[in-house]
Amino acid sequence: MQVAVDTTRQSVRLRQSMARTARYPNRPRIAVAAVPPAAAEALSLFLSSFAPLPRPTMELCLAARAGTTAAACRRRAPTTTGVPKKKRHGGGTVRVRCAATAPMGEKTEYRDGPLERAFMGLFARKMEKYAAKKPAAQAKEERAVWEWDYESFVDVSRRVMLGRTRAQQQQAVREVLLSMLPPGAPAQFRRLFPPTRWACEFNAALTVPFFRWLVGPSEVVEVEVGGVRQRSGVRIEKCRYLESSGCVGMCVNMCKVPTQDFFTNEFGLPLTMNPNFEDMSCEMIYGQVPPPLEEDPASKQACYPSLCSMSTPSAPACPKLQ
């Protein structure tokens, strides 16, 4: 009896499906594009080599997209007990719950969740191997990856700079980036993302959500690469790393140059980063080969004397770039 009932239900569903098809013959059907077996295998190996990450709890705010201010975003967001309010005194702090940053001269304060802190902890732990050791009085017990904060991450970066030349700093970051990837990942990346327009635009789209914890809010923009207009640019509103460190040398030696070199030479996907030291914004252009550092305007940038504790105000360019 049960078999007869199930068979009847299947027949009814089949007749209903055929009736819908006859009624709407021109309705578009969803088709799945054929994926080359080699690409499918490479993508499977590349993704399976990563351990699954916990799903973050996110606060979504679309007010910035509509042009509203950070204060309006906070009014719309649910209130949280113990969260300090926005302070707008000279050189004060602006707390961010959505895609908005403080203007130049004020510091943006981010509300990082467990996933963002985990990324900070993973990078900081890898960089600790190359960082100058803290005095015994300041040393702390080893923390879990989600117990790190951004200031600690920047402190580790600063200690990596100590006692190293520009080339040594960049090499240390390269080794840290390689240690974050599974064996064979650069080769798999080259196989999956050859330097085409699609690959450049796809990586630009991935940069916005995946690197928000590192650089802050950003958006995909249209840029010109080789005389062709394409959406492979990323505009960082106000770089969190530069804002927190206040150091031109850290921006160039620990972020700009190593990232450009890693994507261009390890991944085979050219990338150029153009930081704006006047407002701390930055433009990333996937598909554009970066110029030699000696020809890059960033190599001649002076220090932030009021922001960087290691600055040399009398020097025409940051000494760490020499």
C-alpha positions as CSV (number, residue, x, y, z in Angstrom):
1,M,0.0,0.0,0.0
2,Q,2.8,2.4,0.9
3,V,4.6,1.7,-2.4
4,A,1.4,2.5,-4.4
5,V,0.9,5.8,-2.6
6,D,4.5,6.9,-3.2
7,T,4.2,5.9,-6.9
8,T,1.0,8.0,-7.2
9,R,2.7,11.0,-5.6
10,Q,5.6,10.8,-8.1
11,S,3.2,10.6,-11.0
12,V,1.3,13.7,-9.8
13,R,4.5,15.6,-9.5
14,L,5.6,14.5,-13.0
15,R,2.3,15.6,-14.5
16,Q,2.5,19.0,-12.8
17,S,6.0,19.6,-14.0
18,M,5.0,18.7,-17.6
19,A,2.0,21.0,-17.4
20,R,4.2,23.9,-16.3
21,T,6.7,23.3,-19.1
22,A,3.8,23.2,-21.6
23,R,2.3,26.4,-20.2
24,Y,5.6,28.4,-20.2
25,P,7.6,27.0,-23.1
26,N,9.9,30.1,-23.4
27,R,10.8,30.2,-19.7
28,P,14.6,30.3,-19.3
29,R,16.1,27.3,-17.6
30,I,19.0,27.4,-15.3
31,A,22.0,25.8,-16.9
32,V,25.2,24.8,-15.2
33,A,28.3,25.6,-17.2
34,A,30.6,22.8,-17.9
35,V,33.8,23.0,-15.9
36,P,37.0,21.5,-17.3
37,P,38.0,18.4,-15.3
38,A,41.5,19.7,-14.7
39,A,40.1,23.0,-13.3
40,A,37.6,21.2,-11.2
41,E,40.3,18.9,-9.7
42,A,42.6,21.8,-9.0
43,L,39.9,23.8,-7.3
44,S,38.9,20.8,-5.2
45,L,42.5,20.2,-4.1
46,F,43.1,23.9,-3.4
47,L,40.0,24.3,-1.2
48,S,40.2,21.0,0.5
49,S,43.7,21.9,1.8
50,F,42.3,24.6,4.1
51,A,40.8,23.8,7.4
52,P,37.1,24.9,7.8
53,L,36.8,28.2,9.6
54,P,34.0,29.1,12.0
55,R,31.2,31.1,10.6
56,P,31.3,34.7,11.9
57,T,28.4,36.7,13.3
58,M,28.2,39.8,11.3
59,E,26.4,43.2,11.8
60,L,25.1,44.4,8.4
61,C,24.6,48.1,7.8
62,L,23.8,49.5,4.4
63,A,23.5,53.1,5.6
64,A,27.0,53.9,4.2
65,R,26.0,52.7,0.8
66,A,23.1,55.2,0.9
67,G,25.5,58.0,1.9
68,T,24.5,58.4,5.6
69,T,27.0,59.2,8.3
70,A,28.7,56.9,10.8
71,A,26.5,58.4,13.5
72,A,23.4,57.4,11.6
73,C,24.8,53.9,11.2
74,R,25.2,53.6,14.9
75,R,21.7,54.8,15.6
76,R,20.3,52.1,13.3
77,A,22.5,49.4,14.7
78,P,21.3,47.6,17.9
79,T,22.9,49.0,21.0
80,T,25.3,47.0,23.1
81,T,25.9,47.3,26.8
82,G,29.3,48.5,27.6
83,V,30.2,49.9,24.2
84,P,31.6,53.4,24.4
85,K,30.0,56.1,22.3
86,K,31.6,58.1,19.6
87,K,34.0,60.8,20.6
88,R,34.8,63.6,18.3
89,H,37.3,65.7,20.2
90,G,40.5,66.8,18.5
91,G,42.5,63.6,17.7
92,G,39.7,61.5,19.2
93,T,38.3,58.2,18.3
94,V,35.4,57.1,16.1
95,R,33.8,53.7,16.8
96,V,32.8,51.9,13.7
97,R,30.0,49.4,13.3
98,C,29.7,49.6,9.6
99,A,31.5,50.7,6.5
100,A,32.6,54.1,7.7
101,T,36.0,55.4,8.9
102,A,37.2,58.4,10.8
103,P,38.5,61.4,8.9
104,M,42.2,62.2,8.8
105,G,43.5,63.2,12.2
106,E,41.1,61.0,14.0
107,K,41.4,57.3,14.7
108,T,38.8,54.7,13.7
109,E,38.0,52.1,16.3
110,Y,36.8,48.8,14.9
111,R,34.6,46.2,16.6
112,D,36.4,42.9,15.7
113,G,34.6,39.6,16.1
114,P,36.1,36.2,16.9
115,L,36.9,35.5,13.2
116,E,38.7,38.7,12.7
117,R,40.7,38.2,15.9
118,A,41.5,34.6,14.7
119,F,43.1,36.0,11.5
120,M,45.1,38.5,13.6
121,G,46.3,35.8,15.9
122,L,47.2,33.5,13.0
123,F,49.3,36.1,11.3
124,A,50.8,37.4,14.5
125,R,51.9,33.9,15.6
126,K,53.6,33.4,12.3
127,M,55.3,36.7,12.5
128,E,56.5,36.2,16.1
129,K,59.2,33.9,14.7
130,Y,60.8,36.9,13.0
131,A,60.1,39.5,15.6
132,A,62.5,40.9,18.1
133,K,61.8,39.4,21.5
134,K,60.1,41.4,24.2
135,P,61.7,42.0,27.6
136,A,60.9,39.3,30.1
137,A,58.9,41.8,32.2
138,Q,56.6,42.5,29.2
139,A,56.3,39.0,27.9
140,K,52.9,37.3,28.3
141,E,51.8,33.8,28.2
142,E,50.8,32.3,24.9
143,R,47.3,33.4,23.8
144,A,44.7,31.6,21.8
145,V,44.4,32.9,18.2
146,W,41.0,34.6,19.0
147,E,42.5,36.4,22.0
148,W,44.6,38.7,19.9
149,D,43.7,42.3,18.9
150,Y,44.8,44.5,16.1
151,E,47.2,46.6,18.2
152,S,49.1,43.4,19.2
153,F,49.3,42.4,15.6
154,V,50.7,45.8,14.7
155,D,53.2,45.6,17.6
156,V,54.5,42.3,16.2
157,S,54.9,43.9,12.8
158,R,56.8,46.7,14.3
159,R,59.2,44.3,16.1
160,V,59.8,42.5,12.8
161,M,61.2,45.7,11.4
162,L,63.7,46.2,14.2
163,G,67.3,45.3,13.2
164,R,66.3,44.4,9.6
165,T,67.0,46.0,6.3
166,R,64.3,46.8,3.9
167,A,64.9,43.7,1.9
168,Q,65.0,41.5,5.0
169,Q,61.7,42.9,6.2
170,Q,60.1,42.1,2.8
171,Q,61.6,38.6,2.8
172,A,60.2,38.0,6.3
173,V,56.7,38.9,5.2
174,R,57.0,36.7,2.1
175,E,58.0,33.7,4.3
176,V,55.1,34.4,6.6
177,L,52.6,34.5,3.7
178,L,54.0,31.3,2.3
179,S,53.7,29.6,5.7
180,M,50.0,30.5,5.8
181,L,49.3,28.5,2.7
182,P,49.2,24.7,2.2
183,P,52.0,23.1,0.1
184,G,51.5,23.7,-3.6
185,A,49.0,26.5,-3.1
186,P,50.8,29.0,-5.4
187,A,51.0,26.5,-8.2
188,Q,47.3,25.7,-7.8
189,F,46.5,29.4,-7.8
190,R,48.4,29.9,-11.0
191,R,46.4,27.0,-12.5
192,L,43.1,28.3,-11.4
193,F,43.6,32.1,-11.9
194,P,45.8,32.8,-15.0
195,P,46.3,36.6,-15.5
196,T,43.0,37.2,-17.3
197,R,40.5,39.9,-16.9
198,W,38.1,37.5,-15.2
199,A,40.8,36.5,-12.7
200,C,41.7,40.1,-11.9
201,E,38.1,41.1,-11.3
202,F,37.4,37.9,-9.3
203,N,40.3,38.6,-6.9
204,A,39.3,42.2,-6.6
205,A,35.9,41.1,-5.5
206,L,37.3,38.7,-3.0
207,T,39.6,41.3,-1.5
208,V,36.8,43.5,-0.2
209,P,35.3,41.0,2.3
210,F,38.4,38.8,3.1
211,F,40.8,41.6,3.8
212,R,38.5,44.0,5.7
213,W,40.0,42.9,9.0
214,L,43.4,44.0,7.8
215,V,42.8,47.2,5.8
216,G,39.3,48.3,6.8
217,P,36.3,49.1,4.5
218,S,37.0,49.0,0.8
219,E,35.1,48.8,-2.5
220,V,35.6,47.5,-6.0
221,V,36.2,50.3,-8.6
222,E,36.8,50.4,-12.3
223,V,40.4,51.0,-13.4
224,E,42.3,50.9,-16.7
225,V,44.7,48.1,-17.3
226,G,46.6,48.0,-20.6
227,G,44.1,50.4,-22.2
228,V,41.1,48.3,-21.1
229,R,38.5,49.4,-18.5
230,Q,37.7,46.7,-16.0
231,R,36.5,46.3,-12.4
232,S,39.7,44.9,-11.1
233,G,40.5,47.8,-8.7
234,V,39.9,48.0,-5.0
235,R,39.8,51.4,-3.2
236,I,40.6,51.2,0.5
237,E,38.8,54.1,2.2
238,K,41.4,54.5,5.0
239,C,43.9,51.8,5.5
240,R,43.6,50.4,9.0
241,Y,47.2,49.1,9.0
242,L,48.7,52.5,8.1
243,E,46.3,54.3,10.5
244,S,47.2,52.0,13.4
245,S,50.9,52.0,12.8
246,G,51.4,55.6,11.6
247,C,54.5,54.4,9.9
248,V,55.4,54.9,6.3
249,G,58.1,52.3,6.4
250,M,55.7,49.6,7.7
251,C,53.2,50.5,5.0
252,V,55.7,50.1,2.2
253,N,58.0,47.4,3.6
254,M,55.6,45.2,5.4
255,C,52.5,45.6,3.3
256,K,52.7,47.2,-0.1
257,V,55.9,45.7,-1.6
258,P,55.6,42.2,-0.1
259,T,51.9,41.9,-1.2
260,Q,52.7,43.2,-4.8
261,D,55.7,40.8,-5.0
262,F,53.7,37.8,-3.7
263,F,50.8,38.2,-6.1
264,T,53.0,39.1,-9.1
265,N,55.8,36.5,-8.6
266,E,54.3,33.7,-6.5
267,F,50.7,33.7,-7.7
268,G,51.5,35.0,-11.2
269,L,48.8,37.7,-11.0
270,P,50.2,41.2,-11.3
271,L,49.2,43.6,-8.6
272,T,50.0,47.3,-8.0
273,M,49.2,49.1,-4.7
274,N,49.2,52.9,-4.6
275,P,48.9,54.3,-1.1
276,N,47.8,57.9,-0.6
277,F,49.7,59.2,2.4
278,E,47.7,62.4,2.5
279,D,44.4,60.7,3.5
280,M,45.6,57.1,4.2
281,S,43.5,55.7,1.4
282,C,45.0,53.1,-1.0
283,E,44.2,51.8,-4.5
284,M,44.9,48.1,-5.5
285,I,45.0,47.3,-9.2
286,Y,44.9,43.7,-10.1
287,G,46.4,43.0,-13.5
288,Q,48.9,45.9,-13.5
289,V,52.6,45.1,-13.1
290,P,54.1,47.2,-10.3
291,P,57.0,49.5,-11.0
292,P,60.5,49.1,-9.4
293,L,60.5,50.5,-5.9
294,E,63.1,53.1,-7.0
295,E,60.6,54.5,-9.5
296,D,57.7,54.3,-7.1
297,P,56.6,57.6,-5.5
298,A,56.1,55.7,-2.2
299,S,59.9,55.2,-1.9
300,K,60.3,59.0,-1.5
301,Q,57.6,59.5,1.1
302,A,58.5,61.3,4.3
303,C,57.6,60.1,7.8
304,Y,54.6,61.0,9.8
305,P,56.4,62.9,12.6
306,S,53.3,63.3,14.8
307,L,52.1,59.7,14.4
308,C,55.2,57.4,14.2
309,S,57.3,56.8,17.3
310,M,60.2,55.8,15.1
311,S,60.0,58.8,12.7
312,T,62.9,61.0,11.6
313,P,61.3,64.4,10.9
314,S,64.5,65.9,9.5
315,A,64.9,63.3,6.8
316,P,63.3,64.1,3.3
317,A,62.2,60.4,3.0
318,C,61.5,57.7,5.6
319,P,64.9,56.2,6.5
320,K,63.3,52.7,6.6
321,L,62.8,53.0,2.8
322,Q,66.5,53.4,2.1
